[in-house]
Amino acid sequence: MQLKKISIVIFLLILIQPAIAQNPITIHSPNNHVTADFWINNSGEPLYSITYKNKKVVLPSTLGFDFKLGIHAKDTIGFRKNFSLIKSEPFSYNGSWKPVWGEESEIKEQYNAAKISLVQNKTSNKPLYLNLVFKVFDDGVGFRYEFPEQPNLNHFIITDEHTQFAMAGDHTAYWIPGDYDTQEYDYTTSKLSQIRGLMAGAITSNASQTQFSPTGVQTSLQMKTADGLYINLHEAALINYSCMNLNLDDKNFVFESWLTPDAIGNKCYLQTPCVTPWRTITVSDDARVILASKITENLNEPSKIKDASWIKPVKYMGVWWEMITGKSTWAYTDGTDFMNHATEKQMPSIQLGITDYTKLAPNGKHGATTKHVKEMIDYAAANGFDAVLVEGWNVGWEDWFGKSKDYVFDFVTPYPDFDVAAIRDYAKSKGIKMIMHHETSGSIRNYERHLDTAFKFMKLYNYDAVKTGYVGDLLPRGEHHYGQWAINHYQYVIETAAKFGIMVNAHEAVRPTGIYRTWPNMIGNESARGTEFQAFGGSKANHVTLLPFTRLKGGPMDYTPGLFEMDISKINPNNHSHANTTLANQLALYVTMYSPLQMAADLPENYNRFKDAFQFIKDVAVDWSHSVYLEAEPGDYITVARKAKNTDSWFVGNVTGILGGRISSINFDFLDKDKIYVATIYSDAPTANYKTNPQAYQIKKYVVNSKSKLKQWAAEGGGYAISIFPATKDAVKGLKRLK
């Protein structure tokens, strides 16, 4: 009887123990703050977990796939159970690398890692093999799957990826709806358990959008735990794979990877040997560490461009905002374009190569005329800018949107009122580079047919940078902006552009995943709700306090800041939108929203009204040697200081999203200890309000050194910007010292 009781106790103890078929493989970060564990349970399921300073970050979470072996295969193969460990190979790295451009002149790369080799159904006559590689950094973990070359797996189709991220509680999340085609949403802040109830209100209209779940969200996903941990989920090195969304089990707080499907529902078409993108978990008890983390970049391959001397950060202006607001049109003649700028007489049909634009009357509102572009070149040159972007220069804009039109643009034929050669010569005489615009209207197939010709045309007319666009549903029909097919297209454009010595700024493409380390000619990217939405009804006042925690974790954003006129009806009386920002906030964005490509988006006449504030945009750098995040809290505020590359000058930016504003408190201990500086502070005036008084700002100058401190109030939707230049003792006479 006693023996029977003992047996029952032992049996119960076995039931309550974790079902582990092997001892965990444990990897610690170099500073021992982050720990990743991997093991296989008794069902042969691979699992992992992550802790930070002994706090649970990711609870035991399963890994695996479902796939099939051909396009017509009926059976799906489960690749989630019956695994056995072959071996685990630990390795480490401690080094650094120098980016072509960036927030830092040198980036540290240090991690401890393991390559874990697995076999599924090892006793069968057709075993399958899988490797998992974990890299554990001081600020998080990256892991990916590797499918080695093997006799029983060559071509295969991923139907689902089942990577889980099990959260340890009902965290606060800063999220946008999961979507296959757009990230152009305002962020919602809520508990994980509230996402389902808030989803309908979080979905706003877009030119192309496809949601998939009432609890689906996108990466980069920022969260905060009740005990003060900041957790960020994303992916790195998205190459030849489908973009990952996350689907939440809101009962158990478990996220699972959700890949974007193709037109027939498959996720990825792969051939061994191959790898997936890295799945990343960044974690810290300091929000500033999340912003400064370089995990995404460090998980990408080194640059493949041997001579990158032609890749230059750019500060630019453009013929753009006037079209976004509706003051001007992209189209040359009467027609219904994207913004519905229809005039009384409309063209019934526009066909490239058939329509003779010289016989059509101009509508009188076309923005990209030779005369007007020369005016913009003059203004850019007079104010020290590098380049000018021109949109709407080429034929086809009359019916470019919403028609599912394949041959929509040819990328080389200008409208009759745009003289390409004259613009080239005039810009060169003024020391200004021209930025090409290639809107595709989502017709990817058409763009690829014309790509080489378009790039040759660019080089002929002295363009070395292009802004691409993918507005609207994609062609081939049924494909999505974030599917594998489109991902491969964006990569093809980047690599082809590199062969021609062309820099790329992609709009409406997939959000970045650090690929700019490998291809630094990818100098800009949109893929989020940018400034243009301030003319489409406005964005939330705290939007720019969240983007650096989310969208910018994969790479810089061409946010196009610099608005000085917030009442859009003063630009176009028919547009009653309001930009939910103060003027000081707009200045700060040049520092807080890192990008090597920075636009002064507003119209010259608005800058001329506030020349003293415009001086900051003229002064601010676009490439940096060092960045110091001084304050940060997602959704509330960000303050960052950056040192301009190859100078001793610094710039500081603060954006604030707190209702009623906030007093920012910073030290200047990032400055050299043996120097004195003149700091010019551009801040919200005490009466500033992003709705009622957005242009209320003040400018003050102080003498500062490394011991100086500042307490500065910033309004909701506001902020401040500071330029800091080294000075001699004679130059600071009469200026107040900031203690």
Protein Blocks (a to p, Z undefined) as FASTA:
>chain_A
ZZmmmmmmmmmmmmmpccdfbdcdddddfklmaccdddddfkopacddddeehiafbdcd
dedddddfbfklmbdcddfbhiacfbdcddddddddddfbdjbfbdcdddddddddddeh
klbmbdcdddddddddfkbccddddddddfkbccdcdfbdcbdcddfbdcddddddddfk
bccbcdddddfklmmmmmmmmpccdfbdcdfbfkbccdddddddfkopacddddehiahi
acddddddfknopacddddddfkopabdcddddddddddddddfbfklmmmpcklmmmpc
cdfbfblmlpccddddddfklmmnomacfbfbgcddfkopacfbdcfbdcehkacfklpc
cehlafbbfklmmmmmmmmmmnopabdcdehkaghilmmgonlpablbgolaccfklcfk
lmmmmmmmnopacdddddekhpamlmmmmmmmmmmmmmmnopabdcdddedjdddehiaf
kbmklmmmmmmmmmmmmmnopacddehiacdehjmmmmmmlmbcehiacfklmmnnpaaf
klmmmmmmmmmmnoccdehgaifblblmlmmmkbccdcdddfklmmmmmmmmgcfbdcdf
bcfklmmmmmmlmmmmmmpccbdfbdcdfbdcehkaccdddddehiabdcdddddfbehi
aaddddfklpcfkbccddddddddfkbcfklmmmgccdddddddfkbccdddddehiacd
dddddddfklmgoiacdZZ
